[in-house]
Each structure stands twice: as structure tokens, then as C-alpha cells.
């Protein structure tokens, strides 16, 4: 419709990113319209979610609350207003599991690759037996490298999932649920590693103190 009609209403191309199963306002600004209606809202798979929705007017702003957001992906909104004859508008909005979009666009790919390289380096550093002479410092560096590697792995997985969602790939709610479990598992692992590192360092210090006291 936008291609066939030479003039359109002033509208944003992208309304924003919202959380799944949430409600928000579909908006359109038109200074000389007496009505603006939404012709159709399309699901990410191209089927019609809702059609023929009337928008409420407040000055030059028209809005309609929308709650049919049970699928993850990019939705398309088409509408029409009576500015100097009927004119159409179109924009999209995105629904994600968290309601946020990380590093969308082409810039996310080199960022993900850069993080992956660092990720591999951190894992390699952890498996290196001796980094410095002092065994306490060596242990802390190796354990810290493992913690950073796990965090970067979680972060990179989140970036790639968001990139796939913004590209319109059919990611299911179950997949995002598994991603959430993966994230929580990573955080629990990091907390466990930090706690166990403190315990092991303290136990080693007590053992050496005991050995020095009794000349062992």
C-alpha cells in the first residue's frame, strides 16, 4: 500500500521493542486528520492478527491499545487517515522474550565475533597450568578467566538470539525459555565459582600456616 500511494502520513518506521504478552499503544500523529484507523496488524508469520481497529484521538495524536502479542518476532501495522483524502501509513514493532533488543543491525555480528575470540582466549587461559610464579595469584587468574569466559558465553548467546529474532527467524517461546534457563545456570555457576575460590584459598592458607607452625 505504501508503494502504491505517493503520499503517506508522518509515521515512525519502527514503534519499538516490547515484551511478549504485554500491552502498549499503537500510535500515529496527524495534524489535519479527523480519524485514523488501523487497517490490519500482521503477525511475524504474515497472517492477520487483528483488522479494522479504530484509534482514539487526543489533539493530533491517535492511539489504540494493543495486547495481541503472544508471538515473538516483528509485527507489521498498516493504517489509514483522512488527511487531504485518505492516506496510508505503515510501521513495525518487535516482540521479544525480555522486551529489549540488544545490538540489532549489522553491528551485532562483528561484536559477537569479537566476544567469541575473547571467550576462546579466556577458556585457553583457564586451562594453562602456570601463568605467574605465585601459586595464589596463578589460581586467582585462572579462576577469574573461567568466570569471564562463562559470562561472555552467556552474553554472546543473548546477542545471537536477539539478532536471530530481529532477522525474523521463527524462534519459539520454548527456545527463549531454554535461553533463560541457560542464563540462570550461568549465573549460578559464576556465583559457585566465586564462592568456591574464596573457600579454597582460605583452606590453602590455613594448611600452609599449619605446616609452617609445625615445621612440616
Secondary structure, 3 states (H helix, E strand, C coil): CCCCCCCECCCCCEEEEEECCCCEEEEEECCCCCCEEEEEEECCCCCEEEEEEECEEECCEEEEEECCCCCCEEEEEEEEECCCCCEEEEEEEEEECCCCCCCCCCHHHHHHHHHHHHHHHHHHHHHCCCCCCCHHHHHHHHHHHHHHHHHHHHHHHHHHHHHHHHCCCCCCHHHHHHHHHHHHHHHHHHHHHHHHHHHHHHHHHHHHHHHHHCCC
